[in-house]
Amino acid sequence: MLKITSRENQRIIRARKVRDSLVKDAIFVEGVRLAEEVLRSNLKISDVFFTEDFANSERGQTFLQLLEFSNRAQISDKIFDSLSDTKNSQGVILICEKPATDKSLIEAKLSENKRFQLVVLLHKTNNPTNLGAILRTCEAANVAGVIITKNSADAFSPKALRGAMGASFRLPIWMDADFFEVLDWAEEKNLVSICADVNAEKSYLDIDWRKAHLLIFGSEAHGLSRKERERVAENLIIPMENGVESLNLAVSAAVILFEAKRQLNY
């Protein structure tokens, strides 16, 4: 079994660059659960790094057997700690190919699933953990795809990947989109654009989610600008009690998406 003992090893240097989002076509995956999601998603794995403790654990031995023909290397705890993106790592890191992202993937999903025509647009979502959590919710709700505009967090950064727990590997995603270009695209696809707005009068419960929609969420801090809101066809509000003005973005997304799913299954 190959052992790497130097932090200056070229594979370690490249892994560090992948972790820091400096390599466009690769992603940094850390932890057993997320690594198992990689296997489930059939992503190509270029490197596997693990500690001696992981290799000697029962779960580690089982997992490494599944990766028998991968480019595996055992590294010291010190090198692993310099590479890790978490405080309490489980001792395994994978470097994988980055999943393809393009609007054509969403279009294919819309054509495939005529029953549930719902696409989510995340506009300037800056918190990677929030973004990842929303992606996980979107997969659970079976949306057709997620569009992420420019100046948003990287959906494939280590923090976002941990929040998504594998959803990023499988969801159709369109990255670095222009907000107004997406609105034009939605009109072409007969998707009614709708956004959450604290000044809206219609509750999310009163929307007919059986119709095709582009559901838009603005940034956590600023929402949508006036110009952006004017281009959106409809708006909605999540009614709240006790003077609570807003919910966490990921929570808001979950509330609305599962109402849409409930209507579809009713």
Phi, psi and omega in degrees: 000130182293136176237132178254127185244359183240136176290344181267005174301139186298327178291323178292317179299316179295318180300321178296321178293321177296316178304321183270014177060037179258359176241117190292328189257017182222157178229155183254117185242123184234136177104151185294312184300315181290325176296322177295326177293328175298314179297319179298328185267358177060036175284147177286130182255126180264327182215145173232123177243137182209159179269167178296319179299319179295316181298330182271349179281155181298316180293322179295317180297318179296316182293316182293333175296325178292338182252030187304324185260012178273169180277080188268149177208131174274134180232157181292160178301322182296315178293319180299317180297327179288339182264329186299147177255004181236161180281322182237075184286156178268359173093018177217136179226136175243141169252121188232164173293146178281130179300149178294144176226129180187153180296336180297330178294322178290319179299321178296320179293321177297321179291327182285320184245088182286344186281323184236092184260079181227124178239141180253133175247121176254115186252113179056045174280107191268340182271113184296327179293317175299314181301315179298318179297322178293319178300319179296318178296320180298320178294318180296327180273355176067040176290160183287334180172172180231133177250131182238122185279170175301155179066025172256170175296157179283118182295345182246017172288158181306318181294317179293321179297320179294321178294325183280338177051044175102342182299324181298336181284340189239333182291139169293122183231138174245113186262157173055040182278157173268131186306310185286331174295321178295319178299319177297317180298318181298319178297320178297326182269007180060037174261126178281121180282138181211141181226157174281134183212127182296342180263002180291156179257336184267130178286153176300338179286340183265001178275138176274094184283358175285345174275156182290130182223152164251109183267121188250134173237126177278183182296155181299323186272323190237351182065214178261150175285167179300316180299320180291317180298326181294335179275346182275135187290319185223163173221166183213167177224150171261107182298137182226157183250172171059030175075009178288125186270330184204164177245160171306143185303316180294324177293316178302316179299317181295317180301312184288315184295324181279341168290318177299316179295321179298316179298320182294324183272355185287000000 
